[in-house]
């Protein structure tokens, strides 16, 4: 599961950043 998050982060950093922005 963690590896998938890393892959998604590497694939779409902007998408992940925008998704985690509200959590910050």
Gaussian input, Z-matrix of N, CA and C with variables (Angstrom, degrees):
# hf/3-21g

backbone

0 1
 N
 C     1     B1
 C     2     B2     1     A1
 N     3     B3     2     A2     1     D1
 C     4     B4     3     A3     2     D2
 C     5     B5     4     A4     3     D3
 N     6     B6     5     A5     4     D4
 C     7     B7     6     A6     5     D5
 C     8     B8     7     A7     6     D6
 N     9     B9     8     A8     7     D7
 C    10    B10     9     A9     8     D8
 C    11    B11    10    A10     9     D9
 N    12    B12    11    A11    10    D10
 C    13    B13    12    A12    11    D11
 C    14    B14    13    A13    12    D12
 N    15    B15    14    A14    13    D13
 C    16    B16    15    A15    14    D14
 C    17    B17    16    A16    15    D15
 N    18    B18    17    A17    16    D16
 C    19    B19    18    A18    17    D17
 C    20    B20    19    A19    18    D18
 N    21    B21    20    A20    19    D19
 C    22    B22    21    A21    20    D20
 C    23    B23    22    A22    21    D21
 N    24    B24    23    A23    22    D22
 C    25    B25    24    A24    23    D23
 C    26    B26    25    A25    24    D24
 N    27    B27    26    A26    25    D25
 C    28    B28    27    A27    26    D26
 C    29    B29    28    A28    27    D27
 N    30    B30    29    A29    28    D28
 C    31    B31    30    A30    29    D29
 C    32    B32    31    A31    30    D30
 N    33    B33    32    A32    31    D31
 C    34    B34    33    A33    32    D32
 C    35    B35    34    A34    33    D33
 N    36    B36    35    A35    34    D34
 C    37    B37    36    A36    35    D35
 C    38    B38    37    A37    36    D36
 N    39    B39    38    A38    37    D37
 C    40    B40    39    A39    38    D38
 C    41    B41    40    A40    39    D39
 N    42    B42    41    A41    40    D40
 C    43    B43    42    A42    41    D41
 C    44    B44    43    A43    42    D42
 N    45    B45    44    A44    43    D43
 C    46    B46    45    A45    44    D44
 C    47    B47    46    A46    45    D45
 N    48    B48    47    A47    46    D46
 C    49    B49    48    A48    47    D47
 C    50    B50    49    A49    48    D48
 N    51    B51    50    A50    49    D49
 C    52    B52    51    A51    50    D50
 C    53    B53    52    A52    51    D51
 N    54    B54    53    A53    52    D52
 C    55    B55    54    A54    53    D53
 C    56    B56    55    A55    54    D54
 N    57    B57    56    A56    55    D55
 C    58    B58    57    A57    56    D56
 C    59    B59    58    A58    57    D57
 N    60    B60    59    A59    58    D58
 C    61    B61    60    A60    59    D59
 C    62    B62    61    A61    60    D60
 N    63    B63    62    A62    61    D61
 C    64    B64    63    A63    62    D62
 C    65    B65    64    A64    63    D63
 N    66    B66    65    A65    64    D64
 C    67    B67    66    A66    65    D65
 C    68    B68    67    A67    66    D66
 N    69    B69    68    A68    67    D67
 C    70    B70    69    A69    68    D68
 C    71    B71    70    A70    69    D69

   B1=1.4674
   B2=1.5227
   B3=1.3181
   B4=1.4664
   B5=1.5246
   B6=1.3284
   B7=1.4699
   B8=1.5216
   B9=1.3171
   B10=1.4722
   B11=1.5200
   B12=1.3207
   B13=1.4728
   B14=1.5269
   B15=1.3368
   B16=1.4752
   B17=1.5235
   B18=1.3155
   B19=1.4760
   B20=1.5152
   B21=1.3114
   B22=1.4661
   B23=1.5223
   B24=1.3302
   B25=1.4605
   B26=1.5266
   B27=1.3203
   B28=1.4619
   B29=1.5221
   B30=1.3274
   B31=1.4661
   B32=1.5234
   B33=1.3346
   B34=1.4742
   B35=1.5211
   B36=1.3216
   B37=1.4658
   B38=1.5233
   B39=1.3257
   B40=1.4708
   B41=1.5256
   B42=1.3154
   B43=1.4689
   B44=1.5307
   B45=1.3220
   B46=1.4701
   B47=1.5166
   B48=1.3293
   B49=1.4726
   B50=1.5194
   B51=1.3224
   B52=1.4664
   B53=1.5266
   B54=1.3273
   B55=1.4647
   B56=1.5269
   B57=1.3343
   B58=1.4662
   B59=1.5194
   B60=1.3301
   B61=1.4768
   B62=1.5229
   B63=1.3384
   B64=1.4702
   B65=1.5247
   B66=1.3413
   B67=1.4700
   B68=1.5224
   B69=1.3443
   B70=1.4758
   B71=1.5035
   A1=109.88
   A2=116.02
   A3=119.35
   A4=110.72
   A5=115.97
   A6=119.68
   A7=110.09
   A8=116.36
   A9=119.37
   A10=110.47
   A11=116.47
   A12=119.96
   A13=109.43
   A14=116.08
   A15=119.81
   A16=109.66
   A17=116.39
   A18=119.19
   A19=110.37
   A20=116.81
   A21=120.13
   A22=109.90
   A23=115.68
   A24=119.66
   A25=109.79
   A26=116.26
   A27=119.85
   A28=110.81
   A29=116.55
   A30=120.47
   A31=110.38
   A32=116.41
   A33=119.80
   A34=109.42
   A35=115.80
   A36=119.36
   A37=110.39
   A38=116.38
   A39=119.73
   A40=110.69
   A41=116.21
   A42=119.94
   A43=109.80
   A44=116.25
   A45=119.64
   A46=110.12
   A47=116.93
   A48=119.66
   A49=110.47
   A50=116.63
   A51=120.12
   A52=110.34
   A53=116.21
   A54=119.83
   A55=110.88
   A56=116.62
   A57=120.25
   A58=112.42
   A59=116.83
   A60=119.22
   A61=111.89
   A62=119.48
   A63=119.79
   A64=112.36
   A65=117.57
   A66=119.95
   A67=111.49
   A68=116.61
   A69=118.99
   A70=109.95
   D1=-44.27
   D2=-179.07
   D3=-65.10
   D4=-37.39
   D5=-179.94
   D6=-63.66
   D7=-37.46
   D8=179.61
   D9=-63.86
   D10=-37.91
   D11=178.34
   D12=-64.26
   D13=-41.23
   D14=179.01
   D15=-63.71
   D16=-42.87
   D17=-179.92
   D18=-64.00
   D19=-43.50
   D20=179.66
   D21=-62.93
   D22=-38.02
   D23=-179.83
   D24=-65.60
   D25=-41.83
   D26=179.67
   D27=-69.66
   D28=-34.70
   D29=-178.07
   D30=-72.86
   D31=-49.45
   D32=-178.16
   D33=-133.25
   D34=83.62
   D35=-179.26
   D36=-66.82
   D37=-40.21
   D38=-178.90
   D39=-63.49
   D40=-43.18
   D41=-178.92
   D42=-63.25
   D43=-45.64
   D44=-179.26
   D45=-65.31
   D46=-41.79
   D47=-179.25
   D48=-61.57
   D49=-43.29
   D50=179.43
   D51=-65.50
   D52=-33.01
   D53=-178.91
   D54=-72.80
   D55=-35.76
   D56=-178.18
   D57=-89.80
   D58=-5.48
   D59=-179.27
   D60=-60.16
   D61=-45.99
   D62=-179.32
   D63=-62.44
   D64=-23.87
   D65=-178.50
   D66=-78.26
   D67=-21.30
   D68=-176.40
   D69=-75.75

